[in-house]
């Protein structure tokens, strides 16, 4: 099993926060992130534990993917054009 160091997890957390922001701008929507907000952990919260950042990463990723799933109306083919 692959385990991430705290610094790597914080970096991933920051990247996902940027992805959410970019997606909200591009899709002109807000990603549901009540669970993420309730955790009170931001990428800049370096004093928070590795476990806290891991929970935040999963909450953020879930919010992003849930929002993307709601906009997909037809399955995307796995084949290349």
MIDOSE-1310 file (N, C-alpha, C; in nm, 2 decimals, decimal comma, always signed):
residues 81
xxxx	+0,08/-0,12/+0,00/+0,00/+0,00/+0,00/+0,09/+0,13/+0,00; +0,05/+0,22/-0,08/+0,13/+0,34/-0,09/+0,08/+0,44/+0,01; +0,17/+0,50/+0,09/+0,14/+0,60/+0,19/+0,21/+0,73/+0,15; +0,13/+0,83/+0,17/+0,19/+0,97/+0,14/+0,24/+1,03/+0,27
xxxx	+0,34/+1,11/+0,25/+0,39/+1,19/+0,36/+0,30/+1,31/+0,38; +0,30/+1,37/+0,50/+0,22/+1,48/+0,53/+0,24/+1,59/+0,43; +0,36/+1,63/+0,40/+0,39/+1,73/+0,30/+0,33/+1,70/+0,16; +0,33/+1,58/+0,12/+0,28/+1,54/-0,01/+0,12/+1,55/+0,00
xxxx	+0,07/+1,51/+0,11/-0,08/+1,52/+0,12/-0,13/+1,67/+0,12; -0,05/+1,75/+0,19/-0,08/+1,90/+0,19/-0,07/+1,95/+0,04; +0,03/+1,91/-0,03/+0,04/+1,95/-0,17/-0,08/+1,91/-0,25; -0,11/+1,78/-0,24/-0,23/+1,73/-0,31/-0,36/+1,81/-0,27
xxxx	-0,37/+1,84/-0,14/-0,48/+1,92/-0,10/-0,49/+2,05/-0,17; -0,37/+2,12/-0,18/-0,37/+2,25/-0,25/-0,41/+2,23/-0,39; -0,36/+2,13/-0,46/-0,39/+2,11/-0,60/-0,54/+2,08/-0,62; -0,60/+2,00/-0,53/-0,74/+1,98/-0,55/-0,82/+2,10/-0,52
xxxx	-0,78/+2,19/-0,43/-0,85/+2,31/-0,41/-0,84/+2,40/-0,53; -0,73/+2,40/-0,60/-0,72/+2,47/-0,73/-0,80/+2,41/-0,84; -0,81/+2,28/-0,84/-0,90/+2,21/-0,94/-1,04/+2,25/-0,92; -1,08/+2,25/-0,79/-1,22/+2,29/-0,76/-1,25/+2,43/-0,80
xxxx	-1,16/+2,52/-0,77/-1,18/+2,66/-0,81/-1,19/+2,67/-0,96; -1,10/+2,61/-1,03/-1,09/+2,61/-1,18/-1,22/+2,55/-1,24; -1,26/+2,44/-1,19/-1,38/+2,37/-1,23/-1,51/+2,46/-1,21; -1,52/+2,53/-1,10/-1,63/+2,61/-1,07/-1,63/+2,73/-1,17
xxxx	-1,52/+2,78/-1,21/-1,51/+2,89/-1,30/-1,55/+2,84/-1,44; -1,50/+2,73/-1,48/-1,52/+2,68/-1,62/-1,67/+2,63/-1,63; -1,72/+2,56/-1,53/-1,86/+2,51/-1,54/-1,96/+2,61/-1,50; -1,92/+2,72/-1,45/-2,01/+2,83/-1,40/-2,11/+2,77/-1,30
xxxx	-2,05/+2,70/-1,20/-2,13/+2,63/-1,09/-2,05/+2,63/-0,96; -2,11/+2,60/-0,86/-2,05/+2,58/-0,73/-2,04/+2,43/-0,69; -1,93/+2,39/-0,66/-1,91/+2,25/-0,61/-1,96/+2,24/-0,47; -2,04/+2,14/-0,45/-2,10/+2,11/-0,31/-1,98/+2,07/-0,22
xxxx	-1,95/+2,15/-0,12/-1,84/+2,12/-0,04/-1,86/+2,15/+0,11; -1,99/+2,12/+0,15/-2,03/+2,14/+0,29/-1,94/+2,06/+0,38; -1,92/+1,93/+0,34/-1,85/+1,84/+0,43/-1,70/+1,89/+0,44; -1,65/+1,93/+0,33/-1,51/+1,99/+0,33/-1,50/+2,11/+0,42
xxxx	-1,59/+2,20/+0,41/-1,59/+2,32/+0,49/-1,61/+2,29/+0,64; -1,69/+2,19/+0,67/-1,71/+2,15/+0,81/-1,59/+2,10/+0,87; -1,50/+2,04/+0,79/-1,37/+1,99/+0,85/-1,28/+2,10/+0,90; -1,29/+2,22/+0,84/-1,21/+2,33/+0,89/-1,06/+2,32/+0,86
xxxx	-1,03/+2,24/+0,75/-0,89/+2,22/+0,71/-0,87/+2,27/+0,57; -0,77/+2,36/+0,56/-0,74/+2,42/+0,43/-0,60/+2,38/+0,40; -0,56/+2,39/+0,27/-0,42/+2,35/+0,23/-0,32/+2,43/+0,31; -0,35/+2,55/+0,36/-0,26/+2,63/+0,43/-0,26/+2,60/+0,58
xxxx	-0,34/+2,50/+0,62/-0,35/+2,46/+0,76/-0,24/+2,36/+0,79; -0,12/+2,40/+0,79/-0,01/+2,31/+0,80/+0,01/+2,25/+0,95; -0,06/+2,32/+1,04/-0,05/+2,27/+1,18/-0,15/+2,15/+1,20; -0,24/+2,13/+1,11/-0,34/+2,02/+1,12/-0,27/+1,89/+1,09
xxxx	-0,33/+1,78/+1,14/-0,26/+1,65/+1,13/-0,28/+1,60/+0,99; -0,19/+1,50/+0,96/-0,20/+1,43/+0,83/-0,33/+1,37/+0,81; -0,39/+1,31/+0,92/-0,53/+1,25/+0,91/-0,63/+1,36/+0,87; -0,62/+1,48/+0,93/-0,71/+1,59/+0,89/-0,70/+1,62/+0,75
xxxx	-0,58/+1,63/+0,70/-0,56/+1,67/+0,55/-0,61/+1,55/+0,46; -0,59/+1,43/+0,51/-0,64/+1,32/+0,43/-0,80/+1,32/+0,42; -0,86/+1,35/+0,53/-1,01/+1,36/+0,53/-1,05/+1,48/+0,44; -0,98/+1,59/+0,44/-1,01/+1,70/+0,36/-1,00/+1,67/+0,21
xxxx	-0,89/+1,60/+0,18/-0,87/+1,56/+0,04/-0,98/+1,47/-0,01; -1,02/+1,37/+0,07/-1,13/+1,29/+0,02/-1,26/+1,36/+0,01; -1,29/+1,45/+0,11/-1,41/+1,53/+0,10/-1,41/+1,62/-0,02; -1,30/+1,68/-0,05/-1,29/+1,77/-0,17/-1,30/+1,69/-0,30
xxxx	-1,23/+1,58/-0,31/-1,24/+1,50/-0,43/-1,38/+1,45/-0,45; -1,45/+1,40/-0,34/-1,59/+1,36/-0,35/-1,68/+1,47/-0,40; -1,66/+1,59/-0,35/-1,75/+1,70/-0,40/-1,73/+1,73/-0,54; -1,60/+1,73/-0,59/-1,57/+1,76/-0,73/-1,63/+1,65/-0,82
xxxx	-1,60/+1,52/-0,79/-1,65/+1,41/-0,87/-1,80/+1,40/-0,87; -1,87/+1,43/-0,75/-2,01/+1,43/-0,75/-2,07/+1,53/-0,84; -2,01/+1,65/-0,84/-2,06/+1,76/-0,93/-2,04/+1,72/-1,07; -1,93/+1,67/-1,11/-1,90/+1,63/-1,25/-2,00/+1,52/-1,29
xxxx	-2,03/+1,43/-1,20/-2,12/+1,32/-1,24/-2,26/+1,37/-1,27; -2,30/+1,48/-1,20/-2,44/+1,53/-1,23/-2,45/+1,60/-1,36; -2,34/+1,64/-1,42/-2,34/+1,71/-1,55/-2,32/+1,61/-1,67; -2,28/+1,49/-1,64/-2,26/+1,40/-1,75/-2,40/+1,34/-1,79
xxxx	-2,44/+1,36/-1,91/-2,57/+1,32/-1,96/-2,56/+1,19/-2,03; -2,45/+1,17/-2,10/-2,43/+1,04/-2,17/-2,29/+0,99/-2,15; -2,27/+0,86/-2,14/-2,14/+0,80/-2,12/-2,04/+0,85/-2,22; -1,92/+0,87/-2,18/-1,81/+0,90/-2,26/-1,74/+0,78/-2,31
xxxx	-1,72/+0,76/-2,44/-1,66/+0,64/-2,49/-1,51/+0,64/-2,45; -1,46/+0,52/-2,42/-1,33/+0,50/-2,38/-1,23/+0,49/-2,50; -1,29/+0,48/-2,62/-1,21/+0,47/-2,74/-1,16/+0,61/-2,78; -1,05/+0,61/-2,85/-0,99/+0,73/-2,90/-1,06/+0,76/-3,03
x	-1,06/+0,89/-3,06/-1,12/+0,93/-3,19/-1,05/+0,88/-3,31
